Amino acid sequence: MKPAQVFISYAGHDSFEASLLQFSIETLLAPQRVTAWTYQRDQSRSEKEVAKALKKSVQDSMATVFIVSPSTIEAGAAQWMELAYSDAFEVETFVLLHHLDYNDLKSKDRGVPPLLLASQCNSAMEWRKVVEDIRNLVKGDQS
């Protein structure tokens, strides 16, 4: 059984939250051999083509989890590109809204792509539900 990879996308300001989520996913889904990829831990600092490496990491993932916060809105472009890769490669997408809700997100005048659907969005407080959804996704792929 090949390990399943989950790509975690986040703004740099949210790296602590991303590392907690990474640890939780890998711990709770250890029986399913799931690894969680994050830029800070897994991106080689010597790579010349970071965008290409991120695109490949999304493509190799069975799911992506986007931590979307006010920092995402401020920094935006790179993280939204990862969302576009996920959509293009038809990778299952989960969104955790951190310090904002869907209405706050969609009320922004610019910068939020139309790819972000309400059905994908969960409050960051519901992270365990997302982990359980990923577990079910992995189990479906393994059967």
ZAROMAR-357898 format. One line per field, with one value per residue: residue number from 1; residue in three letters; chain; x, y, z of N, C-alpha, C in turn. Coordinates in pm, whole numbers. Layout:
BEGIN
num: [NUM; ...]
residu: [ALA; ...]
chaine: [A; ...]
n.east: [X; ...]
n.north: [Y; ...]
n.up: [Z; ...]
ca.east: [X; ...]
ca.north: [Y; ...]
ca.up: [Z; ...]
c.east: [X; ...]
c.north: [Y; ...]
c.up: [Z; ...]
***
This chain:
BEGIN
num: [1; 2; 3; 4; 5; 6; 7; 8; 9; 10; 11; 12; 13; 14; 15; 16; 17; 18; 19; 20; 21; 22; 23; 24; 25; 26; 27; 28; 29; 30; 31; 32; 33; 34; 35; 36; 37; 38; 39; 40; 41; 42; 43; 44; 45; 46; 47; 48; 49; 50; 51; 52; 53; 54; 55; 56; 57; 58; 59; 60; 61; 62; 63; 64; 65; 66; 67; 68; 69; 70; 71; 72; 73; 74; 75; 76; 77; 78; 79; 80; 81; 82; 83; 84; 85; 86; 87; 88; 89; 90; 91; 92; 93; 94; 95; 96; 97; 98; 99; 100; 101; 102; 103; 104; 105; 106; 107; 108; 109; 110; 111; 112; 113; 114; 115; 116; 117; 118; 119; 120; 121; 122; 123; 124; 125; 126; 127; 128; 129; 130; 131; 132; 133; 134; 135; 136; 137; 138; 139; 140; 141; 142; 143]
residu: [MET; LYS; PRO; ALA; GLN; VAL; PHE; ILE; SER; TYR; ALA; GLY; HIS; ASP; SER; PHE; GLU; ALA; SER; LEU; LEU; GLN; PHE; SER; ILE; GLU; THR; LEU; LEU; ALA; PRO; GLN; ARG; VAL; THR; ALA; TRP; THR; TYR; GLN; ARG; ASP; GLN; SER; ARG; SER; GLU; LYS; GLU; VAL; ALA; LYS; ALA; LEU; LYS; LYS; SER; VAL; GLN; ASP; SER; MET; ALA; THR; VAL; PHE; ILE; VAL; SER; PRO; SER; THR; ILE; GLU; ALA; GLY; ALA; ALA; GLN; TRP; MET; GLU; LEU; ALA; TYR; SER; ASP; ALA; PHE; GLU; VAL; GLU; THR; PHE; VAL; LEU; LEU; HIS; HIS; LEU; ASP; TYR; ASN; ASP; LEU; LYS; SER; LYS; ASP; ARG; GLY; VAL; PRO; PRO; LEU; LEU; LEU; ALA; SER; GLN; CYS; ASN; SER; ALA; MET; GLU; TRP; ARG; LYS; VAL; VAL; GLU; ASP; ILE; ARG; ASN; LEU; VAL; LYS; GLY; ASP; GLN; SER]
chaine: [A; A; A; A; A; A; A; A; A; A; A; A; A; A; A; A; A; A; A; A; A; A; A; A; A; A; A; A; A; A; A; A; A; A; A; A; A; A; A; A; A; A; A; A; A; A; A; A; A; A; A; A; A; A; A; A; A; A; A; A; A; A; A; A; A; A; A; A; A; A; A; A; A; A; A; A; A; A; A; A; A; A; A; A; A; A; A; A; A; A; A; A; A; A; A; A; A; A; A; A; A; A; A; A; A; A; A; A; A; A; A; A; A; A; A; A; A; A; A; A; A; A; A; A; A; A; A; A; A; A; A; A; A; A; A; A; A; A; A; A; A; A; A]
n.east: [85; 71; 183; -48; -71; -133; -176; -94; -191; -106; -82; 223; 218; 55; 195; 243; -10; -45; 159; 65; -169; -60; 85; -132; -287; -103; -63; -324; -402; -216; -247; -349; -139; -87; 68; 142; 201; 389; 500; 705; 826; 879; 964; 1239; 1501; 1689; 1582; 1533; 1306; 1050; 770; 711; 773; 583; 348; 379; 373; 110; -23; 56; -85; -359; -548; -614; -564; -663; -568; -728; -702; -714; -454; -408; -568; -436; -175; -214; -168; 13; -93; -352; -289; -210; -458; -579; -422; -499; -768; -739; -609; -800; -803; -919; -1059; -1033; -1129; -1019; -1140; -988; -1005; -1197; -1512; -1714; -1882; -1745; -1516; -1608; -1702; -1496; -1352; -1176; -942; -1018; -1060; -1307; -1313; -1336; -1556; -1856; -1934; -1695; -1583; -1496; -1520; -1223; -1234; -1353; -1168; -1123; -1334; -1265; -1028; -1140; -1297; -1091; -977; -1186; -1179; -926; -965; -1156; -1003; -830; -979]
n.north: [-118; 209; 512; 774; 1111; 1431; 1761; 2059; 2386; 2718; 3054; 3223; 3343; 3176; 2949; 2811; 2708; 2545; 2358; 2231; 2116; 1947; 1767; 1657; 1536; 1345; 1193; 1106; 972; 778; 490; 460; 530; 800; 1093; 1435; 1712; 2002; 2331; 2451; 2238; 2041; 2143; 2175; 2391; 2453; 2431; 2552; 2604; 2677; 2712; 2515; 2286; 2303; 2276; 2012; 1877; 1924; 1791; 1527; 1467; 1328; 1474; 1816; 2059; 2370; 2633; 2910; 3244; 3582; 3656; 3515; 3652; 3896; 3824; 3639; 3563; 3335; 3126; 3112; 3021; 2760; 2657; 2672; 2483; 2252; 2239; 2213; 1964; 1804; 1736; 1636; 1886; 2065; 2325; 2521; 2770; 3022; 3245; 3389; 3390; 3231; 3425; 3662; 3618; 3611; 3867; 4033; 4282; 4223; 3974; 3720; 3409; 3277; 3004; 2909; 2741; 2744; 2495; 2364; 2480; 2499; 2578; 2653; 2536; 2298; 2111; 1841; 1707; 1740; 1589; 1339; 1314; 1298; 1057; 881; 919; 814; 548; 475; 485; 277; 50]
n.up: [0; -102; 47; 118; 19; 157; 74; 232; 230; 304; 433; 503; 757; 897; 963; 1205; 1276; 1053; 1093; 1324; 1223; 1031; 1193; 1334; 1129; 1032; 1261; 1342; 1113; 1077; 1074; 817; 668; 590; 476; 535; 341; 370; 290; 449; 590; 396; 148; -55; 8; -179; -429; -756; -899; -752; -787; -976; -828; -622; -772; -864; -619; -535; -741; -691; -466; -278; -161; -79; 171; 254; 447; 513; 584; 722; 655; 422; 243; 238; 143; -60; -375; -428; -271; -375; -625; -572; -502; -752; -890; -754; -828; -1107; -1130; -1029; -756; -444; -240; 61; 275; 540; 729; 895; 1149; 1008; 834; 577; 459; 528; 380; 109; 90; 37; -169; -377; -496; -400; -534; -767; -753; -499; -312; -119; -23; 16; 232; 576; 919; 1098; 1342; 1294; 1216; 1278; 1155; 888; 882; 930; 699; 512; 595; 521; 247; 185; 265; 77; -157; -108; -123]
ca.east: [0; 149; 134; -128; -21; -224; -104; -149; -161; -127; -1; 338; 179; -19; 280; 226; -135; -22; 240; -24; -257; 24; 109; -260; -322; -12; -84; -456; -416; -99; -285; -373; -10; -103; 165; 92; 309; 384; 613; 813; 897; 910; 1017; 1384; 1540; 1781; 1515; 1526; 1173; 956; 634; 701; 773; 452; 250; 399; 329; -36; -63; 84; -165; -496; -635; -548; -631; -625; -595; -753; -712; -690; -320; -421; -625; -331; -62; -292; -145; 73; -186; -463; -237; -218; -599; -603; -361; -586; -886; -698; -574; -916; -764; -1022; -1018; -1097; -1087; -1039; -1143; -922; -1027; -1295; -1612; -1732; -1937; -1634; -1427; -1669; -1732; -1375; -1371; -1095; -842; -1067; -1101; -1439; -1300; -1361; -1699; -1905; -1940; -1561; -1535; -1527; -1453; -1100; -1272; -1403; -1056; -1136; -1425; -1186; -940; -1225; -1330; -971; -969; -1284; -1128; -816; -1023; -1221; -897; -762; -1065]
ca.north: [0; 332; 618; 880; 1243; 1543; 1888; 2165; 2519; 2819; 3175; 3212; 3386; 3065; 2829; 2736; 2633; 2441; 2251; 2155; 2037; 1843; 1669; 1590; 1448; 1230; 1110; 1043; 888; 689; 355; 465; 571; 931; 1198; 1569; 1791; 2148; 2401; 2476; 2115; 1950; 2209; 2191; 2532; 2473; 2418; 2676; 2625; 2651; 2699; 2383; 2187; 2311; 2219; 1867; 1828; 1922; 1685; 1398; 1454; 1278; 1580; 1939; 2133; 2511; 2716; 3044; 3339; 3718; 3661; 3465; 3762; 3997; 3774; 3582; 3504; 3201; 3029; 3095; 2939; 2622; 2621; 2650; 2354; 2149; 2233; 2163; 1822; 1739; 1686; 1669; 2009; 2102; 2460; 2555; 2915; 3054; 3385; 3451; 3294; 3235; 3556; 3758; 3589; 3650; 4010; 4107; 4344; 4158; 3883; 3586; 3349; 3216; 2859; 2877; 2714; 2734; 2354; 2319; 2557; 2458; 2657; 2587; 2458; 2170; 2041; 1695; 1659; 1734; 1472; 1220; 1309; 1249; 915; 812; 928; 718; 414; 452; 459; 153; -67]
ca.up: [0; -117; 136; 58; 55; 168; 59; 317; 179; 408; 427; 593; 892; 958; 963; 1329; 1262; 952; 1153; 1412; 1138; 972; 1299; 1363; 1017; 1027; 1380; 1339; 995; 1068; 1029; 673; 608; 527; 508; 503; 282; 390; 230; 543; 626; 286; 29; -56; -2; -291; -558; -834; -952; -642; -839; -1039; -720; -555; -864; -861; -488; -537; -834; -627; -345; -294; -108; -37; 278; 249; 564; 460; 694; 673; 595; 286; 165; 223; 65; -167; -506; -429; -215; -469; -735; -524; -514; -895; -923; -697; -913; -1239; -1120; -969; -625; -344; -173; 187; 316; 681; 746; 1021; 1186; 922; 787; 432; 421; 535; 268; -18; 89; -3; -300; -479; -446; -366; -660; -768; -732; -359; -298; 19; 15; 53; 347; 713; 1022; 1146; 1460; 1245; 1153; 1296; 1050; 765; 895; 912; 556; 443; 628; 437; 111; 176; 271; -53; -255; -75; -143]
c.east: [89; 94; 56; -74; -135; -139; -172; -99; -195; -41; 111; 306; 110; 63; 266; 100; -118; 59; 157; -117; -180; 48; -19; -299; -234; -29; -216; -474; -294; -137; -311; -248; -19; 10; 104; 211; 286; 511; 731; 893; 953; 969; 1167; 1417; 1627; 1711; 1501; 1384; 1067; 814; 612; 693; 639; 344; 258; 349; 177; -84; -46; -3; -304; -597; -549; -631; -576; -665; -608; -781; -701; -552; -321; -471; -517; -220; -108; -236; -91; -25; -305; -417; -242; -362; -632; -541; -450; -710; -850; -669; -686; -881; -873; -973; -1103; -1041; -1120; -1030; -1097; -933; -1112; -1397; -1633; -1788; -1832; -1544; -1484; -1702; -1610; -1395; -1293; -1003; -888; -1118; -1239; -1434; -1338; -1512; -1737; -1904; -1804; -1515; -1587; -1460; -1329; -1129; -1321; -1293; -1066; -1230; -1350; -1092; -1021; -1267; -1211; -953; -1064; -1241; -1017; -871; -1091; -1121; -830; -849; -1075]
c.north: [124; 438; 723; 1014; 1345; 1670; 1992; 2299; 2621; 2941; 3163; 3248; 3273; 2937; 2747; 2649; 2518; 2326; 2168; 2065; 1921; 1730; 1588; 1493; 1325; 1138; 1034; 947; 798; 547; 348; 510; 703; 1023; 1331; 1654; 1938; 2209; 2409; 2350; 2043; 2014; 2226; 2338; 2558; 2465; 2552; 2707; 2589; 2630; 2562; 2273; 2186; 2247; 2066; 1808; 1823; 1806; 1546; 1371; 1400; 1379; 1701; 2002; 2275; 2579; 2858; 3136; 3480; 3734; 3611; 3577; 3866; 3950; 3711; 3503; 3361; 3096; 3007; 3011; 2791; 2571; 2592; 2517; 2240; 2130; 2171; 2013; 1738; 1667; 1729; 1786; 2035; 2238; 2478; 2707; 2949; 3205; 3462; 3346; 3315; 3370; 3665; 3743; 3641; 3799; 4095; 4158; 4274; 4056; 3743; 3522; 3284; 3064; 2817; 2864; 2701; 2589; 2297; 2377; 2504; 2558; 2581; 2502; 2317; 2087; 1889; 1634; 1645; 1613; 1344; 1204; 1257; 1100; 833; 812; 824; 576; 378; 419; 325; 30; -104]
c.up: [0; -21; 58; 107; 57; 161; 148; 265; 285; 380; 530; 737; 969; 967; 1091; 1322; 1162; 1010; 1251; 1332; 1075; 1073; 1326; 1253; 1018; 1146; 1372; 1221; 973; 1024; 877; 596; 532; 572; 466; 459; 314; 334; 327; 575; 505; 161; 42; -76; -125; -427; -627; -878; -848; -694; -902; -933; -647; -642; -862; -729; -479; -624; -772; -504; -376; -242; -77; 73; 273; 378; 511; 577; 638; 609; 451; 195; 138; 129; -67; -283; -505; -378; -310; -589; -696; -531; -660; -940; -875; -784; -1048; -1238; -1056; -839; -526; -259; -49; 228; 464; 692; 887; 1047; 1084; 883; 637; 386; 426; 413; 137; -24; 50; -145; -411; -413; -412; -495; -653; -747; -592; -336; -151; 67; 55; 186; 480; 806; 1065; 1270; 1420; 1179; 1167; 1192; 918; 769; 875; 766; 475; 470; 538; 291; 89; 176; 139; -162; -232; -100; -289]
***
